[in-house]
Amino acid sequence: MDGSDFGFDERIRDLKKQLDILEKDHRAIDLEVSRLQSAKGDMIALQRLKRSKLRMRDEISRLRGLIYPNIIA
């Protein structure tokens, strides 16, 4: 090997770090949503958290697609 794929490996590693962070944040928001729902908390805050959670889910899906492409051979 000539080392030309080193940048690619580093990019994948960075994407996996971003994915890990997003998944952790997504779980934390999920717990907060559950807490607010059970406590009949602030409905506006609950809606904002749910929207944030959906945006995170979209970003998680995008990153997974970049890291683990679905290549049909």
C-alpha positions as CSV (number, residue, x, y, z in Angstrom):
1,M,0.0,0.0,0.0
2,D,1.1,3.5,-0.7
3,G,-0.7,5.1,2.3
4,S,-3.1,6.9,0.0
5,D,-6.1,5.6,2.0
6,F,-4.9,7.1,5.3
7,G,-7.1,10.1,4.8
8,F,-10.1,7.9,4.2
9,D,-9.5,5.9,7.4
10,E,-9.1,9.1,9.3
11,R,-12.3,10.5,7.8
12,I,-14.2,7.3,8.8
13,R,-12.8,7.5,12.3
14,D,-14.0,11.1,12.6
15,L,-17.5,10.2,11.3
16,K,-17.7,7.3,13.8
17,K,-16.8,9.8,16.6
18,Q,-19.5,12.2,15.5
19,L,-22.0,9.2,15.3
20,D,-21.1,8.1,18.8
21,I,-21.7,11.6,20.2
22,L,-25.0,12.0,18.3
23,E,-26.3,8.6,19.5
24,K,-25.4,9.5,23.1
25,D,-27.1,12.9,22.8
26,H,-30.1,11.2,21.2
27,R,-30.5,8.8,24.1
28,A,-30.2,11.7,26.6
29,I,-32.9,13.6,24.8
30,D,-35.1,10.5,24.7
31,L,-34.8,10.2,28.4
32,E,-35.7,13.9,28.8
33,V,-38.7,13.5,26.5
34,S,-39.9,10.5,28.6
35,R,-39.5,12.5,31.8
36,L,-41.5,15.4,30.4
37,Q,-44.2,13.2,29.1
38,S,-44.7,11.4,32.4
39,A,-44.6,14.6,34.4
40,K,-47.0,16.4,32.1
41,G,-44.3,19.0,31.7
42,D,-43.9,22.0,29.4
43,M,-45.5,21.0,26.1
44,I,-43.5,23.6,24.1
45,A,-40.2,22.3,25.5
46,L,-41.4,18.8,24.8
47,Q,-42.2,19.6,21.1
48,R,-38.8,21.3,20.7
49,L,-37.0,18.3,22.2
50,K,-38.9,15.9,19.9
51,R,-38.0,18.0,16.8
52,S,-34.4,18.1,18.0
53,K,-34.5,14.3,18.4
54,L,-35.9,13.9,14.9
55,R,-33.1,16.1,13.4
56,M,-30.5,14.0,15.3
57,R,-32.1,10.8,14.0
58,D,-31.8,12.1,10.4
59,E,-28.1,13.0,11.0
60,I,-27.4,9.7,12.6
61,S,-28.9,7.9,9.5
62,R,-26.9,10.1,7.2
63,L,-23.6,9.4,9.1
64,R,-24.4,5.6,9.1
65,G,-24.9,5.8,5.4
66,L,-21.5,7.4,4.9
67,I,-19.7,5.0,7.3
68,Y,-21.5,1.8,6.2
69,P,-22.6,2.3,2.6
70,N,-25.3,0.0,1.3
71,I,-23.5,-1.3,-1.7
72,I,-25.4,-3.9,-3.7
73,A,-22.9,-6.0,-5.6
